[in-house]
């Protein structure tokens, strides 16, 4: 099992785009017992990946509770870097 942050990054190499809620849902089966698999920590991981040039914002909307959801995707260079350093 890879570290949670690695799994978060790898998720973006397999989907068109995703928000924190999508990531949590996708990883819940394998990482559900990890304390860091929560919205606040996943958002922090996504923002860090964006700041480091691995992910890029694609769109945003509001969820049913009126909370902002920001969607990200791994652009070609970001996905190549993720795949280079994190194996499946």
N, CA, C and O atoms as a GROMACS GRO file, in nm:
protein
  352
    1UNK      N    1   0.085  -0.117   0.000
    1UNK     CA    2   0.000   0.000   0.000
    1UNK      C    3   0.090   0.124   0.000
    1UNK      O    4   0.182   0.135   0.081
    2UNK      N    5   0.063   0.217  -0.091
    2UNK     CA    6   0.141   0.340  -0.097
    2UNK      C    7   0.096   0.440   0.009
    2UNK      O    8  -0.015   0.428   0.062
    3UNK      N    9   0.179   0.537   0.039
    3UNK     CA   10   0.136   0.643   0.130
    3UNK      C   11   0.012   0.715   0.073
    3UNK      O   12  -0.005   0.723  -0.049
    4UNK      N   13  -0.070   0.768   0.160
    4UNK     CA   14  -0.194   0.831   0.118
    4UNK      C   15  -0.171   0.944   0.017
    4UNK      O   16  -0.242   0.952  -0.083
    5UNK      N   17  -0.074   1.029   0.041
    5UNK     CA   18  -0.050   1.139  -0.053
    5UNK      C   19  -0.011   1.088  -0.191
    5UNK      O   20  -0.047   1.149  -0.292
    6UNK      N   21   0.061   0.978  -0.197
    6UNK     CA   22   0.094   0.918  -0.325
    6UNK      C   23  -0.032   0.867  -0.394
    6UNK      O   24  -0.051   0.887  -0.514
    7UNK      N   25  -0.119   0.802  -0.318
    7UNK     CA   26  -0.244   0.751  -0.375
    7UNK      C   27  -0.331   0.865  -0.427
    7UNK      O   28  -0.396   0.851  -0.531
    8UNK      N   29  -0.332   0.976  -0.356
    8UNK     CA   30  -0.409   1.092  -0.402
    8UNK      C   31  -0.356   1.138  -0.537
    8UNK      O   32  -0.433   1.160  -0.630
    9UNK      N   33  -0.225   1.154  -0.548
    9UNK     CA   34  -0.166   1.198  -0.675
    9UNK      C   35  -0.192   1.098  -0.787
    9UNK      O   36  -0.229   1.136  -0.898
   10UNK      N   37  -0.173   0.969  -0.758
   10UNK     CA   38  -0.195   0.867  -0.862
   10UNK      C   39  -0.340   0.867  -0.911
   10UNK      O   40  -0.365   0.838  -1.028
   11UNK      N   41  -0.433   0.899  -0.823
   11UNK     CA   42  -0.574   0.904  -0.863
   11UNK      C   43  -0.593   0.999  -0.982
   11UNK      O   44  -0.674   0.973  -1.071
   12UNK      N   45  -0.520   1.108  -0.982
   12UNK     CA   46  -0.535   1.208  -1.088
   12UNK      C   47  -0.475   1.165  -1.221
   12UNK      O   48  -0.499   1.229  -1.323
   13UNK      N   49  -0.398   1.058  -1.222
   13UNK     CA   50  -0.346   1.006  -1.348
   13UNK      C   51  -0.446   0.909  -1.411
   13UNK      O   52  -0.425   0.860  -1.523
   14UNK      N   53  -0.555   0.881  -1.339
   14UNK     CA   54  -0.653   0.782  -1.386
   14UNK      C   55  -0.790   0.842  -1.414
   14UNK      O   56  -0.879   0.772  -1.462
   15UNK      N   57  -0.809   0.972  -1.385
   15UNK     CA   58  -0.938   1.037  -1.406
   15UNK      C   59  -0.918   1.167  -1.482
   15UNK      O   60  -0.809   1.223  -1.484
   16UNK      N   61  -1.024   1.214  -1.546
   16UNK     CA   62  -1.018   1.340  -1.619
   16UNK      C   63  -0.996   1.457  -1.522
   16UNK      O   64  -0.906   1.538  -1.541
   17UNK      N   65  -1.079   1.464  -1.420
   17UNK     CA   66  -1.061   1.562  -1.313
   17UNK      C   67  -1.138   1.514  -1.191
   17UNK      O   68  -1.221   1.423  -1.200
   18UNK      N   69  -1.109   1.575  -1.076
   18UNK     CA   70  -1.174   1.534  -0.952
   18UNK      C   71  -1.162   1.645  -0.849
   18UNK      O   72  -1.072   1.728  -0.856
   19UNK      N   73  -1.254   1.643  -0.754
   19UNK     CA   74  -1.247   1.734  -0.640
   19UNK      C   75  -1.212   1.651  -0.516
   19UNK      O   76  -1.200   1.529  -0.525
   20UNK      N   77  -1.196   1.716  -0.402
   20UNK     CA   78  -1.159   1.646  -0.279
   20UNK      C   79  -1.261   1.537  -0.245
   20UNK      O   80  -1.224   1.428  -0.204
   21UNK      N   81  -1.391   1.567  -0.261
   21UNK     CA   82  -1.494   1.468  -0.231
   21UNK      C   83  -1.479   1.344  -0.320
   21UNK      O   84  -1.496   1.231  -0.273
   22UNK      N   85  -1.447   1.365  -0.448
   22UNK     CA   86  -1.427   1.253  -0.540
   22UNK      C   87  -1.308   1.166  -0.496
   22UNK      O   88  -1.315   1.044  -0.500
   23UNK      N   89  -1.201   1.232  -0.455
   23UNK     CA   90  -1.081   1.161  -0.412
   23UNK      C   91  -1.111   1.076  -0.288
   23UNK      O   92  -1.074   0.959  -0.281
   24UNK      N   93  -1.179   1.136  -0.192
   24UNK     CA   94  -1.214   1.064  -0.070
   24UNK      C   95  -1.300   0.942  -0.102
   24UNK      O   96  -1.276   0.834  -0.050
   25UNK      N   97  -1.399   0.961  -0.187
   25UNK     CA   98  -1.486   0.849  -0.225
   25UNK      C   99  -1.407   0.738  -0.294
   25UNK      O  100  -1.428   0.620  -0.267
   26UNK      N  101  -1.316   0.777  -0.384
   26UNK     CA  102  -1.239   0.678  -0.459
   26UNK      C  103  -1.142   0.599  -0.371
   26UNK      O  104  -1.118   0.481  -0.394
   27UNK      N  105  -1.087   0.665  -0.269
   27UNK     CA  106  -0.985   0.601  -0.186
   27UNK      C  107  -1.040   0.541  -0.057
   27UNK      O  108  -0.966   0.475   0.016
   28UNK      N  109  -1.166   0.562  -0.028
   28UNK     CA  110  -1.226   0.518   0.098
   28UNK      C  111  -1.208   0.368   0.122
   28UNK      O  112  -1.180   0.327   0.235
   29UNK      N  113  -1.224   0.287   0.020
   29UNK     CA  114  -1.213   0.142   0.037
   29UNK      C  115  -1.079   0.099   0.091
   29UNK      O  116  -1.072   0.016   0.182
   30UNK      N  117  -0.971   0.153   0.037
   30UNK     CA  118  -0.837   0.111   0.076
   30UNK      C  119  -0.780   0.195   0.191
   30UNK      O  120  -0.703   0.144   0.273
   31UNK      N  121  -0.817   0.322   0.197
   31UNK     CA  122  -0.756   0.414   0.293
   31UNK      C  123  -0.856   0.468   0.395
   31UNK      O  124  -0.825   0.564   0.465
   32UNK      N  125  -0.972   0.409   0.406
   32UNK     CA  126  -1.079   0.459   0.492
   32UNK      C  127  -1.044   0.474   0.638
   32UNK      O  128  -1.104   0.554   0.709
   33UNK      N  129  -0.946   0.397   0.685
   33UNK     CA  130  -0.908   0.404   0.827
   33UNK      C  131  -0.800   0.509   0.853
   33UNK      O  132  -0.762   0.532   0.968
   34UNK      N  133  -0.751   0.572   0.749
   34UNK     CA  134  -0.648   0.675   0.766
   34UNK      C  135  -0.713   0.804   0.817
   34UNK      O  136  -0.812   0.851   0.760
   35UNK      N  137  -0.658   0.860   0.924
   35UNK     CA  138  -0.713   0.983   0.980
   35UNK      C  139  -0.702   1.101   0.882
   35UNK      O  140  -0.783   1.193   0.886
   36UNK      N  141  -0.604   1.098   0.795
   36UNK     CA  142  -0.582   1.208   0.701
   36UNK      C  143  -0.675   1.202   0.579
   36UNK      O  144  -0.672   1.293   0.496
   37UNK      N  145  -0.755   1.098   0.568
   37UNK     CA  146  -0.849   1.090   0.456
   37UNK      C  147  -0.977   1.165   0.497
   37UNK      O  148  -1.082   1.105   0.522
   38UNK      N  149  -0.962   1.296   0.503
   38UNK     CA  150  -1.074   1.384   0.535
   38UNK      C  151  -1.065   1.504   0.443
   38UNK      O  152  -0.960   1.530   0.383
   39UNK      N  153  -1.173   1.576   0.433
   39UNK     CA  154  -1.180   1.684   0.334
   39UNK      C  155  -1.071   1.790   0.353
   39UNK      O  156  -1.007   1.831   0.256
   40UNK      N  157  -1.049   1.833   0.475
   40UNK     CA  158  -0.950   1.937   0.501
   40UNK      C  159  -0.810   1.894   0.457
   40UNK      O  160  -0.741   1.969   0.389
   41UNK      N  161  -0.770   1.774   0.496
   41UNK     CA  162  -0.636   1.726   0.462
   41UNK      C  163  -0.621   1.694   0.314
   41UNK      O  164  -0.514   1.715   0.256
   42UNK      N  165  -0.726   1.644   0.251
   42UNK     CA  166  -0.719   1.617   0.107
   42UNK      C  167  -0.710   1.748   0.030
   42UNK      O  168  -0.633   1.759  -0.066
   43UNK      N  169  -0.786   1.848   0.070
   43UNK     CA  170  -0.778   1.979   0.004
   43UNK      C  171  -0.636   2.035   0.018
   43UNK      O  172  -0.582   2.090  -0.078
   44UNK      N  173  -0.577   2.022   0.135
   44UNK     CA  174  -0.440   2.068   0.155
   44UNK      C  175  -0.344   1.995   0.061
   44UNK      O  176  -0.257   2.057   0.002
   45UNK      N  177  -0.360   1.864   0.048
   45UNK     CA  178  -0.275   1.786  -0.043
   45UNK      C  179  -0.293   1.831  -0.188
   45UNK      O  180  -0.195   1.841  -0.262
   46UNK      N  181  -0.417   1.859  -0.228
   46UNK     CA  182  -0.443   1.902  -0.365
   46UNK      C  183  -0.384   2.040  -0.392
   46UNK      O  184  -0.326   2.064  -0.497
   47UNK      N  185  -0.398   2.130  -0.296
   47UNK     CA  186  -0.342   2.265  -0.313
   47UNK      C  187  -0.190   2.262  -0.316
   47UNK      O  188  -0.127   2.339  -0.389
   48UNK      N  189  -0.130   2.173  -0.238
   48UNK     CA  190   0.015   2.158  -0.240
   48UNK      C  191   0.061   2.104  -0.375
   48UNK      O  192   0.160   2.151  -0.431
   49UNK      N  193  -0.010   2.003  -0.427
   49UNK     CA  194   0.024   1.947  -0.558
   49UNK      C  195   0.010   2.053  -0.667
   49UNK      O  196   0.090   2.057  -0.760
   50UNK      N  197  -0.092   2.138  -0.655
   50UNK     CA  198  -0.108   2.245  -0.754
   50UNK      C  199   0.008   2.345  -0.743
   50UNK      O  200   0.064   2.386  -0.844
   51UNK      N  201   0.043   2.383  -0.622
   51UNK     CA  202   0.153   2.478  -0.601
   51UNK      C  203   0.285   2.422  -0.654
   51UNK      O  204   0.372   2.498  -0.697
   52UNK      N  205   0.300   2.290  -0.650
   52UNK     CA  206   0.421   2.224  -0.700
   52UNK      C  207   0.415   2.192  -0.849
   52UNK      O  208   0.508   2.131  -0.902
   53UNK      N  209   0.307   2.231  -0.916
   53UNK     CA  210   0.298   2.214  -1.060
   53UNK      C  211   0.254   2.078  -1.108
   53UNK      O  212   0.264   2.049  -1.227
   54UNK      N  213   0.205   1.992  -1.018
   54UNK     CA  214   0.162   1.859  -1.059
   54UNK      C  215   0.016   1.856  -1.102
   54UNK      O  216  -0.022   1.777  -1.188
   55UNK      N  217  -0.066   1.941  -1.042
   55UNK     CA  218  -0.209   1.948  -1.074
   55UNK      C  219  -0.244   2.089  -1.116
   55UNK      O  220  -0.170   2.185  -1.092
   56UNK      N  221  -0.359   2.099  -1.181
   56UNK     CA  222  -0.408   2.226  -1.231
   56UNK      C  223  -0.558   2.234  -1.206
   56UNK      O  224  -0.629   2.136  -1.225
   57UNK      N  225  -0.606   2.351  -1.165
   57UNK     CA  226  -0.750   2.369  -1.148
   57UNK      C  227  -0.819   2.360  -1.283
   57UNK      O  228  -0.769   2.413  -1.383
   58UNK      N  229  -0.935   2.292  -1.286
   58UNK     CA  230  -1.010   2.285  -1.411
   58UNK      C  231  -1.143   2.358  -1.403
   58UNK      O  232  -1.186   2.419  -1.501
   59UNK      N  233  -1.209   2.352  -1.288
   59UNK     CA  234  -1.339   2.416  -1.272
   59UNK      C  235  -1.375   2.418  -1.125
   59UNK      O  236  -1.304   2.362  -1.041
   60UNK      N  237  -1.485   2.482  -1.095
   60UNK     CA  238  -1.535   2.483  -0.958
   60UNK      C  239  -1.686   2.497  -0.960
   60UNK      O  240  -1.743   2.546  -1.057
   61UNK      N  241  -1.749   2.454  -0.851
   61UNK     CA  242  -1.893   2.466  -0.834
   61UNK      C  243  -1.926   2.460  -0.686
   61UNK      O  244  -1.836   2.453  -0.602
   62UNK      N  245  -2.054   2.462  -0.655
   62UNK     CA  246  -2.098   2.450  -0.516
   62UNK      C  247  -2.165   2.315  -0.497
   62UNK      O  248  -2.240   2.270  -0.584
   63UNK      N  249  -2.139   2.250  -0.383
   63UNK     CA  250  -2.208   2.124  -0.354
   63UNK      C  251  -2.347   2.154  -0.300
   63UNK      O  252  -2.388   2.269  -0.293
   64UNK      N  253  -2.419   2.050  -0.262
   64UNK     CA  254  -2.556   2.066  -0.213
   64UNK      C  255  -2.566   2.148  -0.084
   64UNK      O  256  -2.673   2.200  -0.052
   65UNK      N  257  -2.454   2.159  -0.011
   65UNK     CA  258  -2.451   2.237   0.113
   65UNK      C  259  -2.401   2.380   0.090
   65UNK      O  260  -2.384   2.456   0.185
   66UNK      N  261  -2.378   2.414  -0.035
   66UNK     CA  262  -2.329   2.548  -0.067
   66UNK      C  263  -2.180   2.565  -0.046
   66UNK      O  264  -2.131   2.678  -0.047
   67UNK      N  265  -2.107   2.454  -0.028
   67UNK     CA  266  -1.962   2.462  -0.011
   67UNK      C  267  -1.893   2.454  -0.147
   67UNK      O  268  -1.934   2.380  -0.236
   68UNK      N  269  -1.788   2.532  -0.160
   68UNK     CA  270  -1.712   2.536  -0.284
   68UNK      C  271  -1.639   2.404  -0.308
   68UNK      O  272  -1.575   2.350  -0.217
   69UNK      N  273  -1.649   2.353  -0.430
   69UNK     CA  274  -1.572   2.235  -0.473
   69UNK      C  275  -1.482   2.279  -0.586
   69UNK      O  276  -1.528   2.333  -0.686
   70UNK      N  277  -1.354   2.257  -0.570
   70UNK     CA  278  -1.257   2.290  -0.673
   70UNK      C  279  -1.211   2.159  -0.736
   70UNK      O  280  -1.171   2.066  -0.667
   71UNK      N  281  -1.216   2.154  -0.868
   71UNK     CA  282  -1.175   2.034  -0.942
   71UNK      C  283  -1.036   2.057  -1.000
   71UNK      O  284  -1.002   2.166  -1.045
   72UNK      N  285  -0.957   1.952  -0.997
   72UNK     CA  286  -0.820   1.955  -1.048
   72UNK      C  287  -0.800   1.841  -1.148
   72UNK      O  288  -0.875   1.744  -1.150
   73UNK      N  289  -0.697   1.857  -1.230
   73UNK     CA  290  -0.655   1.745  -1.315
   73UNK      C  291  -0.503   1.748  -1.326
   73UNK      O  292  -0.439   1.852  -1.307
   74UNK      N  293  -0.448   1.634  -1.358
   74UNK     CA  294  -0.304   1.623  -1.381
   74UNK      C  295  -0.280   1.649  -1.529
   74UNK      O  296  -0.314   1.565  -1.614
   75UNK      N  297  -0.222   1.764  -1.561
   75UNK     CA  298  -0.190   1.793  -1.701
   75UNK      C  299  -0.081   1.697  -1.747
   75UNK      O  300  -0.026   1.621  -1.667
   76UNK      N  301  -0.050   1.700  -1.873
   76UNK     CA  302   0.040   1.600  -1.932
   76UNK      C  303   0.174   1.592  -1.858
   76UNK      O  304   0.221   1.483  -1.826
   77UNK      N  305   0.236   1.706  -1.833
   77UNK     CA  306   0.366   1.707  -1.766
   77UNK      C  307   0.353   1.663  -1.620
   77UNK      O  308   0.439   1.590  -1.569
   78UNK      N  309   0.247   1.707  -1.553
   78UNK     CA  310   0.225   1.667  -1.414
   78UNK      C  311   0.203   1.517  -1.403
   78UNK      O  312   0.258   1.452  -1.314
   79UNK      N  313   0.120   1.462  -1.493
   79UNK     CA  314   0.093   1.318  -1.491
   79UNK      C  315   0.222   1.239  -1.518
   79UNK      O  316   0.246   1.135  -1.457
   80UNK      N  317   0.304   1.288  -1.611
   80UNK     CA  318   0.430   1.220  -1.641
   80UNK      C  319   0.523   1.220  -1.519
   80UNK      O  320   0.589   1.120  -1.492
   81UNK      N  321   0.526   1.330  -1.448
   81UNK     CA  322   0.610   1.338  -1.328
   81UNK      C  323   0.559   1.245  -1.219
   81UNK      O  324   0.636   1.173  -1.156
   82UNK      N  325   0.428   1.246  -1.197
   82UNK     CA  326   0.368   1.156  -1.097
   82UNK      C  327   0.399   1.012  -1.131
   82UNK      O  328   0.442   0.935  -1.045
   83UNK      N  329   0.378   0.975  -1.257
   83UNK     CA  330   0.400   0.835  -1.298
   83UNK      C  331   0.549   0.797  -1.293
   83UNK      O  332   0.582   0.681  -1.272
   84UNK      N  333   0.636   0.893  -1.312
   84UNK     CA  334   0.779   0.866  -1.307
   84UNK      C  335   0.823   0.828  -1.165
   84UNK      O  336   0.905   0.738  -1.147
   85UNK      N  337   0.768   0.896  -1.066
   85UNK     CA  338   0.814   0.876  -0.928
   85UNK      C  339   0.726   0.785  -0.844
   85UNK      O  340   0.769   0.735  -0.741
   86UNK      N  341   0.601   0.763  -0.888
   86UNK     CA  342   0.510   0.678  -0.810
   86UNK      C  343   0.460   0.566  -0.900
   86UNK      O  344   0.385   0.590  -0.995
   87UNK      N  345   0.501   0.445  -0.870
   87UNK     CA  346   0.459   0.330  -0.951
   87UNK      C  347   0.319   0.286  -0.912
   87UNK      O  348   0.273   0.314  -0.801
   88UNK      N  349   0.252   0.216  -1.004
   88UNK     CA  350   0.119   0.162  -0.975
   88UNK      C  351   0.126   0.048  -0.878
   88UNK      O  352   0.023  -0.009  -0.842
   0.00000   0.00000   0.00000
